[in-house]
Amino acid sequence: MSSLAKQKQEKQMNGYLLSFGVCAAAAFFIFLPFLVVDKGLFQYCGDFNSQQIPFYTYMNGFVKNSAGQWSWETDLGTSAVNSYSFYLYGSPFFWLTTLLPQAWVPFSMVPMFMLKFGVAGLGAYTYLKRYSAGRNYAVIGACLYALSGFTVYNTFFNHFVDCIALFPFLLWALDSYVYDGVRGVFPLAVAVNLLNNYFFFAGQIVFLFLYFFIKLLTGEYRITPGRFGRLAFESLLGVALGCLFLWPAVLCLKDNPRTVDLSSGFGFLLYGRVQQYFAILASLFLPPDPTYLPNIFTDAVVKHTSMTAFLPVVSCAGVWAYMKARRKSAFTKIMWACLIMALVPVLNSAFYALNSSYYARWYYMPILIMCAATMQALQDEEIDLMEGLRPVAVVTLLFAVFALVPKQEDGVWSLGVVKEQSQFWLTYLTAALGLLIFYGVIRWCRGHEKFTRVLLAGILGFSVFYSVAHIALGKFPQWEGDANYRSECYVAARNNDLPDDHFYRIDSYDCYDNIGLWMEKPCIQFFNSVVTPSIMDFYPRVGVKRDVSSKPDQKLYALRGLLSVEYVVVPQDKMSEFTEKWGAYGYVYDHEDASLVYFRNENYVPMGFTYDKYILLEAPLPETEEGVDAADALTEAGAAQDALRAGEPAPVTLMGLAEDSRSNMLMRAVALTGEQITKYGYLMEEATTADTANLTYEAYVQDAAARRATASTSFSADGTGFTAEITLEKDNLVFFSVPYDEGFTATVNGVEAEIERVDGGLSAVLCPAGENTIVFSYETPGLKLSTGVTLGAILVWLGYCGFIVFVEKKKKQEKH
């Protein structure tokens, strides 16, 4: 190798370190002011405080201490694999934090951001250097990607940044296969991205197809049928390598109401409000608003959607100039295709398996292409950057109209349709500042050796400025509300002195979200999108909305007894309010610490108890699939003990009661389906109309005492399930407020028993008279199969790589 070539290679190698270093350093300076303000424990707002910090902290302890896969602290109980594989279970960044003591994890969030930003820059550089004229241009492109508005915006979600960081390696591996014939690397890139986040990977598949076939059609990719077949093989091998959490997730989410919406009509083709289109286009020109504080297009679906494609300093000026000069390039066609997909609802949702909710969380993929196009526009002096800067400046200028247009509201005239003028002008002038910097660099530095260095310095400085402004806008409106976060969560909750000698759940009143994770106690107030599907079935039946969180209202006091809630956690400043409103419902003061007060529920019922009455869950539909009418269906099911004989009233049903009283009823009678009544109705009496008439608090106290008298004598739970002991006077169903999950198997006295889904989503098992030992064992459905596939794929991949090495070695020997 010549000295000149060696020096060039060393410079290219330095580019990897430079990209990683400057992006990590930028992240450090972005978060430094907040580390100082928060004294080392960075607190942002919303999901970051409510989910990201407690999830990382809790799971650090779970993977170290739990012998199983069931997390009792996740809502009413959920597979840890299914619940957290979306957030962190497959993330290499999370597993790095498991090297730390659990108490250090909250303080590691900013160092992990530095690492993620650095890896994003490293990955982007690795991908972009193929298309760059030199190291510095690729470093600039890498910084634009790592410090884009999308990355900064999604610090709010944290685990999204993992996807941003790892995605460029996927495109690099694909390019390496097609352009260089590198084999065996693409399956690894596929596996890493799939393991990291299966939901984002669904969008990555769509984008990869788009990227590959556009490059193929433009002639930039040339591939023989044989090589295409090997690429298909490597793709499938990569999916097999990374499917460890995929199949369990599919089985868990297939009944989730948020996953798919196949409604048709205009909703497929057009957004319901014209503001949505303006919001999408504005995301290219203006820095993003904080995720929960949209400011201009407030009637559009913008909150929490990650709708931003802003590039620091350059905005989309480089993209515009490139697309105008290179109309037939693959990058241009990819960007046009992505813009069209963003503007058509059904195409946009294709990146999320036709998810029923609007999201723009796939924008990081076209952003990488935007960075590549900008990089090429910068390095090609034949491309006039002013051809892009002028129209972008004009469009940006026009957005000022939204703050200046007059409007009349309640008879009063004012200027602007923006929600907050100060927030708008800060965002707007920040965008203008970036364009001025870009203009100055183009005007005075382009064509000079210092051009790339000056532009890189401008991008880094501007990125720190706009990112600090963005985070501050989101953080400081919640400053007062989050003032006690550290003292209540990290100090008091984590060091609580609640008893550990028996199983119970807790409730919280006006506490920070997911305080139960900090305490490592099951809490019925819980914020997590991915939980056992039966929870989403059960809660709405008792009047609790269950979408992304479970937040049973305090007025549903009977639900606390049903779910074995023994303690309620209340902040010190809310003690009087709680006592005044709910103290009369069986909550008595137990103890307190510096930040929290603990009330004990006198109507607590231990896990595992029996009933002497049942109620039909709900009336069957008027017509079954076989065309049988409702009366015949009920009779065939044995519902309500032949209550549908001619002239007799229809059976009493749980769903026929008022929502607020259903949990009271469930403390008196177990809710069964018609089929279950046929099987188990002889064990109990049927609830009558009279039984539904007296659902008061006083009656609840008596019902709770009756259930408590039949409760199990012991109940021990861990990550593998639970073991309960109970003595019965006669055969009966034993009820457990454990979400019904197909991963559970049960034995009663060592004999396999069928688990019944009762109350619309909870569990029960038939036990004989006498002493009984009940064991529920849990294994995440599909995990054993997916583990086998992954292990098999590892062997295939090793064999494949070995074959590649053997063939290459043989070719070298033949040459010599």
N, C-alpha and C positions, 0 to 999 in steps of 0.2 A: 504493500500500500504506500503511495507517495506521501510525502510530508504534507502537501497541500490538502490531499484527500483526508488525511488523518486529522488535520486541524479542523476541517469542515465537519467531520463526524463528531469531534469533541464539542464543537459549537452546538450541533444538533442535540447532543446528549445533554448539554447544559440547558437547552431549551426546556427539557422536561422539568428539571429542578427549578428553573426560573419561573415557569408557569405555576408550578405547585407553590413555590415560595411567595410570589407576589400576591397570589389569590388568598393564601392563608394569612399573609400579613394584612391584607386589606380587611379580611374578616376580623382580625384582631382589633384593628383601629375602629371598625364599625361598632363592635360590641364594648370596647373599652369604656366609653362614658357611662354605659349602663352597668357595667361591672363595678365601677366606682360608686355609682348611686346605690346599687343594690348590695354593696359590700360582699361581692364575690358570688352571690347566688342570683344569677340573672333571672328576672321575672319579666315576662312580656305582657301578655293579656290573653283572654279567651282560651282557645284550645291548647295553646302552649302551656299555660299554667294548669289548666284543668286536666289535660291528658298527657302531654309529652313528658313533663317532669315526673308525675306520679307513675306513668306506665314504665318508663325506664327504671325508676327506683324500685318499684314493686317487682318487676320481672327480673331484676338483678338478683333479688332474694329468692324468687320462685325457682329459677333454673338452678340455683345452688342448693336449695334446701328441699325442694319437693321431689318425691320419688315417682310422681305420676303426672297425668296430663290434665286433670280437672282442677280448675281454679274456683274455689268457693268464694273468693273475694271479688270475683267478676260478676256483677249483678247478682242474680239469685243462684249463680253457678253456671259456668260455661267452660268448654274446652279451651285451655290456654293456647293450644296450637291454633285453633280456628280463630279465636278472638284476637290474638296478637300477631298472627302471621301477616296481617294487613299492615300493622304498625311497625313491628320491629323484629319478629322472631327470625326472619331470614336475612336481616341486615347485618353485613359484616361490621358496620359501625357499632351496632348494639353489642355484638359479641365482644368487641374490644373493651367496652365499658364493664363487662363482667370480670375483667381483670382487677377492677377497683373494688374496694370495700363498698358495701351498699350505701353507707352514710356519705360517701364522696360523690355518688352519682349525680345529685342535683347540681353540684359545683362543676361537673364535667361537661355540661351542656355547651358552654361557649368553646372550650377546647375542641369538642367534637364538631362544632360548626366550623372552626378553623380548618380541621382536617377535611371536612366535607367540601368546603369551598376550594381547598387546595386540590383535592382529588378531582373535583369538577374541572378545574383549570388544567390539571394534568391530562385528564381524559380528552378534553376538548383539543388541547395541543396535539395529543397523539393522533387524533382524527384529522385535524386541520393541516398538519405539517405536509401532508401529501399534496395539498393544493396551494401551498404557500411558496412565495419566491425566496423566502429566507426565514430564519428563526424568529426575528422580531415581529414580522407580520403574523406568524402563527401564535406568538405569545399575546399579541393584541387581540386576536380573535378569541383566544382562550379566556382572556380577562373579560371580554364582552359577554361571553357565555356564562362564566362563573358569577359575574356581578350584574347580570341582567335583572330587570325588574321582577321577572318570574322567580328567580332565586331569592331575592331579598323579600319579596312578598311572602313566599312560602316558608320563611323561617317561622312564621306563625304555626305552621303544621309540622315542621321539623323533619318528619319521616319522608316528606315529599322531596326534601333536599337530597336524600339518599338516592332517589331515582334520577334526579338531575345529575348527580355526580357520576353515576355508573353508566348512564345511557351512551355517552360518546364512545365507550369501549365497544359497544355493540355494533355501531356503524363502522368503526375502525376495523373490527374483525371481519365484517362483511366485505369491506373494500379490500382487505388484505387477501381474502380468499379469491375474489374475482380478479383483482389486478396483479397480485403477486403469487397466486397459487398456494398460499399458506394454508395448510390443512391442520385440523385438530384444535385450533384456537377459537373458531366461531362457536362450537358447542359450549365451551367454557363461558364465553360472553353471554350466550343465551341463558345458560343455567344460572349464572350470578344474578342477572336481571330478573329472571323468573322467581328465584328464591327470595330476592329482596322484596318484591311486591307483585303478587299475582294480578292484582287489579290494574296497576299501571302497565304490566306486561301485555295485557289484552290490547291496550292502545299501541304499544310498541310493535306488536305483530302487524296491525293495520298500517302503521307508518313504514315498517320495513317493506311490506308489499308495495306500497306507493313508491318508495325510494328505489327499490330494485327494478321495478318494471318501467318507471320513467327513465331511469338510467339506461335500461336495456333498449327502450324505444328510441332514445336520442342517440344511441350508438356509443355512449360513454362506457357502457358495460358490453363486453363481448364474451360469450360463454357457449361452449359446445354442449350438446345434449348430455354427454357423459359427465362433464363437470357440473352441469345443472343437477343431475341425479345425485352426485356426491354432496352438493350443497343441500339438497332436500334431505339426504341422509343425516348430514351434520345438524341440520335444523331440528329434525325429530330427535336425534341423539341429545341435543342440548335441552329440549323440553323434557326428555326422560331423566336427564341428569338433575334438572331443577324442579321436578314435579313433586318433591317431598311434601310440600304444603298445598299443592294445587288441588289434588283430588279430594282431600278432606275439606278444603274450602268450597269446592263445587257442591259437595254433598250437604254442607252446612247452609250455603246461601241459596240453594235452589228454591227454598220456600220463603226467602226474604222478600217482603213486599217492595223494597226499594230497588231491587236489582233490574227488573225488566218491565218495560211498558210498551206493549205492542199495539197501542191505540193508533188509528190511522187518520187520514184526512189532512187538513191544512196544517195541523200540528207537526206532521212529518216534514213539511216543506217550508213553512213560514213560522217565525217567532211571533208570539201573540202581541208584542208591543214593538213599535218602531224604534223605541229607545235602545232595544237590544242591539240593533245593527250599529247605531252610533257608538255604543259602549265598546263593541268589538273593535271598531275602527280606531276609536280614541286610544285603545290600549297599545297601539303601535307608536303613538306620538307623545303621550304624557306619562310621567312616572306614576306608578299605581297608588291609589288611595289605600289606607289600611283595610284589611279584609272585611272588617265589620262596619266601616265608615265610608261607604260610597257617597260621593259628593255631588256629582253632576247628574248622572242618569239613574236617579233613585227609584224610578218605576221599573227599571230593567232588572233581570236576575243577575246580580253582580256580587252580592255578599258571599264570601267564602267560596267563590268559584275559581279563584286563581286566574282571573282574566287580565293578563298583562303580557305584552311582548316587547316591552320597552328595552332599548339598548342604551347604556349610558354614553353621553356626549354625542355619539353619532346618530342616535335615534334610528329612523329607518332611511336616512339620507343615502348611506352607502348601498343599501338594498335597492332603493329606487334607481340610483345611478347604474348599478350593475344590471338590473332587470331591463333597463332601457337600452343598454349597450350590448347585452348578451341575451337577446330575446329567445334564442333557440337552445340555450344551455339547459342541462338537467336541473340545476339549482333553480333557475327561473321558473321552470314548469312545476317543480315540486312546491315552490312557494305559492304560485297561483292556485295549484290544486288544494293546498292547505287553507288558503283564504276562502275559497269556495266552500270547502267542507265546514269551515267555521261559521259560515253564513247560512248553511242549510241544516236545520235541527237534526234530521235523521242521520246525516253524514257526520255531524259533530258528535252525536251520541254513539256512533259506530266505534269511537275510540274507547268507549266504556260499555261495550256489550249491550248497547241500546238501553242504558240506564235511564230511568224515568225522570231523574233530576238533571238540570242543566249544570254542566261543568266545563271549564276551559283548562283543565289540568293536564292537557296534552301539549300545550303550547311550547313547552321546553324543547320538543323535538324539532318543529320548524324553526325555533330560535337558533338552534345549532346551525341550521342551513343558512339562516339570515347572517350569522356570524361568518360563515364561510364566504357568502356572497360579499359581505362588507369587506372582509379581508382581501378578496380578490380585486375589489374596486379600489381599495387603498393602494395595492401594490402595482396595479396596472395603470401607468401614466397616460395610456390612451383613453382611459375612462375619465370623463370630466365629472369630478365629484360635485361641482356646482350644479350640474344637471339634476342631481338628487337633492342637494341642500336647498335650492331655491323653492321647489314645490313643497318640500317638507316644512320649510319655514312659513310658507303661506298658509298651509293647512293648520299648523300649530297656532299661527296668529289668529285664525278664524275661531279657534276654540274660546277665545276671549269673549265672543258674543254671548256665551252662556252665562257669563257673570255680569253682562252689561244690558241685556235685553230687559225692557221694562215689563213689569207684571202688576196686576191688581189682585189683592187678596183681602177679603172682608172689607172692601171699600178703601183699602190703603194701598197706595202705589209704592213700589220699590224696584230696585235694580237687581237683575240676575235671577236665574232659576236654579242656581247652585244652593246646596244646603248650608254650607259654611263658606262665606266669602274669604276669610283669612286662610282657610285650608286650601281653597282653590288657587288663590294667588301664590301661595308658597309652592304648590305643585306646578303651576303654570310657569312661574318665573324660573323655577328650577329647570324645566324643560328648555326654556329660552336661553338660560345660562349655558346649558350643554351645547346648544346649537351655536352660540357665540364662540365658545371655546373651539368647537370644530371648525368654524369659519376661520378663526384666527390661525389655527394650525395649518389649514389648507393654504390660506393666503400667504403666510410668511415662511412656512417650513417645507411644504411639499416640494420634492425635487432635491432637497438637501439631505445630507447624511443624518442630521439630527431629527428628521421627520418622525420616525417611528418612536424614538425615545421621548420626544416632547408629547406626542399623542398618547403614548402609554402613561406618562406621568399625569396628563390631563384626565384620562379615563380613570386612573386609580384615585386621584384626589377627588374628582367629581363623584365617583361611586361611593366613597366614604361619606361625603357630604349628603347626597340624596338618600342614602341608606339610613344614616343616623336620623335624618328628618322623618323618613317613613316610619321607622320603628318608634320614634318619639311621639309621632302623631297617634299611633295605636296604643302606646303604653301609658302616656300621661293622663288621658281622660279617665283611666281606671286606677290612677295612682292612689286615690283615697280608698277605693274599694279593695285594692290589693295590699293595703298598708299592713294588714295583719297576716298576710299569706305565710310568711316565714315563721312567725311565732306560733300560728295555729297548726300549720301543716308539718313543717320540718321539725319544730321543737316539741310542741304539745302532743300532737296526734302521733307522731312517730315514737314518742316516749310515754304513751298512755299506760295507765295501770289498771285497765279493765281485766277482769278475771280470765284465766286461761284453762280453768279446770272443767269446762263443759262447752258445748256448742250453742251458739246463739247468733242472731244477726243484730245489727245496730241500725238506727235511723239517724238522720241529721236534720237539723233545723237551721236554715239560713247559713250553712257552713260553705266553705269552698268545695267545689266539685271534687268527687272521688276522694273524699277524706278517708273513706274506708280503706283505700289502698295504702295510704300513709300509715294507718293503724294496723294494716294487715288483718282486718276484721270484715266479714261480709256485711255490706251496707246496702239497704234497699234503694238509696239514692245513688244513682250510678250513671256515668256519662261515657258510653262506648258504643260505636255504631254496630259492631259485630258481636252479637251474643247468640246464645242458643235460640233458634227460631221459635220454639214453643213459648219463650218468654214474650215474644211479640204477639203471640196468639192469646196468652193468658191475660196480660195486663189490660188490653182494651175491654175485655169482658167484665172487668171490675171497675171500669171508669178511669183507667190510667192511660194517658197517651204514651205510646212507645214508638218513637222514631229513632232519634240518635241517642236518646237517654231515657232513663227510668226515673221519674220524679213523682211518686205517689203523694197526693195532697194529704195534709195532716187531718183533714176532715174524714178520711177513710181510716178511722181509728181501728176498726175491726180487722183491716188488712194486716195490721201490725201483729195481732195475735195469731192470725192464720200463718204468717211467715216467720213466726218465732223470733220476733224482735223483742229484745230484753232491755236495751239501753238506747236512749236518745242523746245525741251529742249536740250541744248548743253553745255558740260563742258567748263569752261573758257579757257582752253588751246587748245580747238578745235574751238574757235569762228572764227578765221581768216580763217581756212580751210573750215569751213562750208559756210561762206560768199562767199569765192572765188568760191567754187564748185556749190553752190545751191542758192545763194542769188538772182540770176536773175530769179528764178522760183516762185516769189511771196512772199518770206519770208523777212520780215522787222524786224529790231531790236525793241524789246518792252521794256525789262528791264533786270536787272541782279542782282545777289547777290554775295556773296563771292566766291561761287563755280560754279554756273550755270548761263547760259545766256538764255534768253527766246526770241524766234523769233515768230512773229505772221504771220499766213498764210493769205494773202490778198484774196486768192481764197477759203476761208472757206465758206461752204454751211451748213446752219443749218439742223438739222435732220428733215426729213419729207418733201419731195418735189415731184413734178410731172414732167412728160415728155410729149412732143408732138410727139415723135417718138418711135418706138420699133424696135428691131432687133431679128431675130431668134437666140436662144442660140446656137444650133448646129444642123447639119443635122442628121436626124434619121439614124439608122443603115441600111445597104443595105437590110436586111430582118428582119421582125418582127417575134415574136413568132408564129403568125398565118400564116406566110409564105407570107405576103404581101410585094411586092417589095418597094424600097425606094420612087419612084415617087408616087405610090398609097398611101403610108403611109403619105407622106407630104400633098397630096391633101385631104385625109380624115381629117387631122389635121387642114386644112385650112391655112397651113403655107404660109406666104408671099402672101396672097390674090390671090390664084390660079396661083402662078407664074410658076407652072410646066405644064401649058398647052403646048401642042405640039409646039416646036420651040422657046419657051421662055427660058431665062437663069435660072439657079438654083438660089435659094434665097441667099441673103447675110447672113452670119452667124457670130456671135461673135467669135466662136472658129476657124473660117476660117481666122481671122486676126492674125497678128504678136502679140506675147505675150505682148511685150512692149507697144503696142497701144490699147490693149483691155480696160484698165481702162479709157483711153481717150474717147473711144467709149461709155463707160457706163456713161459718163457725158453728152452724147448727146442722147442716146437712152437706154431704159430699155430692158434687154434681157429676152425674154419669150420663153417658149416651144411652140411647134405647137398647143397643146391643149389650152394653154392660149391665143394664138393668135386668135383662133376660138372664144373664149369667150370675149376677150377684144380688139382685133385688130381694131374694129370700133371706138374706143376712140382716136386712134392716127394714125399717118401716118407711113407707112413702111419705114425703112431706106433703102436707095438705095446705089448702088456702089459709087456714087458721095459723099455720106455722109461719106464713109470710107476713102476717099482719102485725106482729109485735117485734119489730126489728129496731129496738131502741138501744141506747147505751147500757141501760140497766139490764136488759135481756142479754146483751153481749157479754157482760161480766159473768152472768150465770152460764152462758154457753162456753165461755173460755174456761171456767172452772170445771165444767163437765168434760171438756176435751183434755184438760190437764190431768184429770183423774184417770184417763185411759192412756196417758202418754208413756212412751218407752222409758225404761229405767236407766238406760245408758245410750248415748249416741256419740260415736267418735268418727271424725272425718279427716281425710287427708287427700292428697292428690290422686290417689287410686280409687277413691269412692268413699264409702262409709260402712260402718257396722253398727247395728242397733239391736238392743235386746228389749223384748216386751213380753208381758204375760197377759193372755187373753182368757176371758171366761168362756168364750165361744168363738167359733170360726168367724173371721171378719177381715175386711180390707183394712190395711194399715196405711195411712196417708202420710206422705212426706212432701213438704213444700220444696221439692227439688225439681227443676225443669225436666220435663220428659225429653230424653235424648236417646237415640238409637244406639249410642255407644255404651249405654249401661246394660249390664246383665245382672241378674239377681238370683240369689239362693236363699231359701228359707230352711233353716236347720240342715244345711248342706245339700238340699235338693233344689234343682233349678226351678225358678218360678217366673211366671209371666208378669212383666211390669205393665200396669194399666195407665193410660193417659187420662187423668181425671181433672175436673175443674177447668177444662179447656186447655191445659198445658202443663199440669203438675203430675206427680207420680203416686201410685199406690200399688200394693202387692197383697195378695191373699195369704193369710196366715191361719193355721189351725189353733184350736183352743189349747191353752197351756203355755209353757215357756217357749219362746222363739228367739232364734238368733238370725237376724236378717243382714245379708251382706250385698251391697251394691258395688260392683266393680266396673271401672270405666276405662275404655280405650277409644280414642278418637276414631270415629268411622272413617275408613279409607286410609288411615295412616300406615297400617301394616302393609297394605298393597303398594302404596306409593313409596314406602321405604324400600320394599323389595325391588320395585322398578328402578329407583335411584341407585341402589347398590349394584343391580345388574348392569345399569347403564355405565357406572364407573368402570366395571370390568371390561365392557365393550369399548369404552373410550380408551382405556389403557392399552387394550389389544390393538385398537385402531392406530393409536400413536406409535406403538411398537412396530406395527407394520409399516407406517410411514418412514420411521427411522431406518428400518431394514431396507426398504426400497431405495431411499436416498443414499444409504451407505453403499448399496450394490451398484448404483449408478456411478458413484464416485470411483469405485474400484474398476468398473468397466472403462472409464475415461483414462485411467492410469494404466 
